[in-house]
Amino acid sequence: MGYGIKLRVWGEYACFTRPEMKVERVSYDVMTPSAARGIFEAIHWKPAIRWVIDRIHVLNPIRFENIRRNEVESKASGRKKVIYAAEERQQRASLVLKNVQYIIEAHFELTEQSGEEDTAEKHYNIFLRRARQGQCFHRPYFGNREFPVNFDLLEEDAEMMKYSNVHTGEIDLGYILLDQTYHVNDDGETVEVIPHFFRARMINGVIEVPKLQEVNR
Amino acid sequence: MGEKMGLSKRYEFVLLFDVENGNPNGDPDAGNMPRLDAETGCGLVTDVSIKRKVRNYVELAKQGEPSYDIYVKEAAVLNNLNKEAFANYPDIELKEKKPDKMEAKHKKDQLMLSRWMCDKYYDIRAFGAVMTTGVNCGQVRGPVQFSFAKSIDPISPQEITITRMAVTNERDAEKERTMGRKSIVPYGLYRMEGFVSAPLANQTNFGEEDLELLWSALLNMFDHDRSAARGKMATQKLIIFEHSTVLGNAPAHKLFNLVKVTRKSGVDIARSFDDYEMLIGEAPQGVTIIERL
């Protein structure tokens, strides 16, 4: 498909929580394709399209910082009147990334829910228009909402060259989350969520993201 | 309740607040010393710390008013003690007001429930919540998003040792006094950036009145958060970027860059807001800059 999009995203903090360490959150070294998809969806998304992440360029050195905060242990519920923060306090640490910057290469596919009026050109142009103007449906974030994302559309391939790479050689990042598939029943309720992982290798700062089908083989 | 005047514009804002001889936000990992960015030496205040103050302010300002309840409360507010009595009997509440848990198995009931929660609680409407009503937990993403506040200049926290003329335990009686510690920042000017998304506001029914309340909370919250630890804290400036459309007219980072806060030339050590100067650039087309305070 000729509708590849390159988006530069950056921010002061990021936390792409590892599922195996999510009580005291520990971030992955890099952004997951799932988090990257969330950024695109925050800018433009319709049920007619599905974002697919192709490549993630890691521009900044990978650095961590520890932040411990007071959190509450329970979730909100209709049966409960209020949560008393002082009684349900948990102090949890988060090991977050600092000063991150990525270039995400992505494209979208039309889904079975797309109608006649949903052409690829239309969605491509809506996305370009919004990204150029800095518009978004909601502010995208790096993993958690307190870590907002700044974004810039890279329209020329030459612009990519401006951002030199600090990572050289091949770095094995181990297994990281690729994305999750949601199985939804007729009422639109999520019945099952299946996580998919892939072996992430960063070669000269670039992580090639495999297709979901390849991972499932 | 019903539908409110929805938001038709996107907003971003910069909040400047300062602290004098106090601890704006203690770090539990560092013995309650003020939070520090270890690399730059700049002070930090977490997003949740500010959210806590917004909640406390709304609770005080809108005490008892329907649809302005606060879900995540600090138990220190006296009024809550009365309510706690009710909380001990959750069964009564359940039958009177809400559908039974089993009924919320269906998507539409869940939506109804989360809407009900949004209508009743200001903080859920503004900041969102993970709700576990029913089998599937509905999740509400609120329109208001804060980031970490960071000080303009590196801060230099000080440990102050204090004494108390009494002891807690009898076995320490001969000691006569106990020593304690307090960490303070002599002066720090902090900057927080935040976002209000109009599409999400319309999903949680966060209306124009709610937005106005958010602004007044940001302006007044420190006036109702006095304590021995905090020292003198105050909101110094609130700069709001109002876009003319729902999706916005300019990238947020470009707008934030318009507000430059620097130490005045000739000032080596800042000890008050007067030691700083603020420059606001010209807004791009379609964006209005509103200065509050």
Chai-1 contact restraints between the chains, C-beta under 6 A:
chainA,res_idxA,chainB,res_idxB,connection_type,confidence,min_distance_angstrom,max_distance_angstrom,comment,restraint_id
A,R68,B,P28,contact,1.0,0.0,6.0,A-B,restraint_1
A,R68,B,D29,contact,1.0,0.0,6.0,A-B,restraint_2
A,R69,B,T46,contact,1.0,0.0,6.0,A-B,restraint_3
A,R69,B,V48,contact,1.0,0.0,6.0,A-B,restraint_4
A,K75,B,V130,contact,1.0,0.0,6.0,A-B,restraint_5
A,K75,B,T132,contact,1.0,0.0,6.0,A-B,restraint_6
A,A76,B,Y71,contact,1.0,0.0,6.0,A-B,restraint_7
A,A76,B,A129,contact,1.0,0.0,6.0,A-B,restraint_8
A,A76,B,M131,contact,1.0,0.0,6.0,A-B,restraint_9
A,S77,B,T132,contact,1.0,0.0,6.0,A-B,restraint_10
A,S77,B,T133,contact,1.0,0.0,6.0,A-B,restraint_11
A,G78,B,K98,contact,1.0,0.0,6.0,A-B,restraint_12
A,G78,B,L113,contact,1.0,0.0,6.0,A-B,restraint_13
A,G78,B,T133,contact,1.0,0.0,6.0,A-B,restraint_14
A,R79,B,L94,contact,1.0,0.0,6.0,A-B,restraint_15
A,K81,B,A87,contact,1.0,0.0,6.0,A-B,restraint_16
A,V82,B,Y71,contact,1.0,0.0,6.0,A-B,restraint_17
A,V82,B,K73,contact,1.0,0.0,6.0,A-B,restraint_18
A,I83,B,V72,contact,1.0,0.0,6.0,A-B,restraint_19
A,Y84,B,K73,contact,1.0,0.0,6.0,A-B,restraint_20
A,Y84,B,A75,contact,1.0,0.0,6.0,A-B,restraint_21
A,A85,B,V72,contact,1.0,0.0,6.0,A-B,restraint_22
A,A85,B,E74,contact,1.0,0.0,6.0,A-B,restraint_23
A,A86,B,E74,contact,1.0,0.0,6.0,A-B,restraint_24
A,A86,B,A75,contact,1.0,0.0,6.0,A-B,restraint_25
A,E87,B,A75,contact,1.0,0.0,6.0,A-B,restraint_26
A,Q91,B,P28,contact,1.0,0.0,6.0,A-B,restraint_27
A,G134,B,A250,contact,1.0,0.0,6.0,A-B,restraint_28
A,G134,B,P251,contact,1.0,0.0,6.0,A-B,restraint_29
A,Q135,B,L247,contact,1.0,0.0,6.0,A-B,restraint_30
A,Q135,B,G248,contact,1.0,0.0,6.0,A-B,restraint_31
A,F137,B,P199,contact,1.0,0.0,6.0,A-B,restraint_32
A,H138,B,S197,contact,1.0,0.0,6.0,A-B,restraint_33
A,H138,B,L200,contact,1.0,0.0,6.0,A-B,restraint_34
A,R139,B,Q145,contact,1.0,0.0,6.0,A-B,restraint_35
A,R139,B,F195,contact,1.0,0.0,6.0,A-B,restraint_36
A,R139,B,S197,contact,1.0,0.0,6.0,A-B,restraint_37
A,R145,B,Q145,contact,1.0,0.0,6.0,A-B,restraint_38
A,E146,B,D47,contact,1.0,0.0,6.0,A-B,restraint_39
A,E146,B,S147,contact,1.0,0.0,6.0,A-B,restraint_40
A,P148,B,S147,contact,1.0,0.0,6.0,A-B,restraint_41
A,N150,B,H253,contact,1.0,0.0,6.0,A-B,restraint_42
A,D187,B,K107,contact,1.0,0.0,6.0,A-B,restraint_43
A,G188,B,K107,contact,1.0,0.0,6.0,A-B,restraint_44
A,E189,B,K107,contact,1.0,0.0,6.0,A-B,restraint_45
A,E189,B,N136,contact,1.0,0.0,6.0,A-B,restraint_46
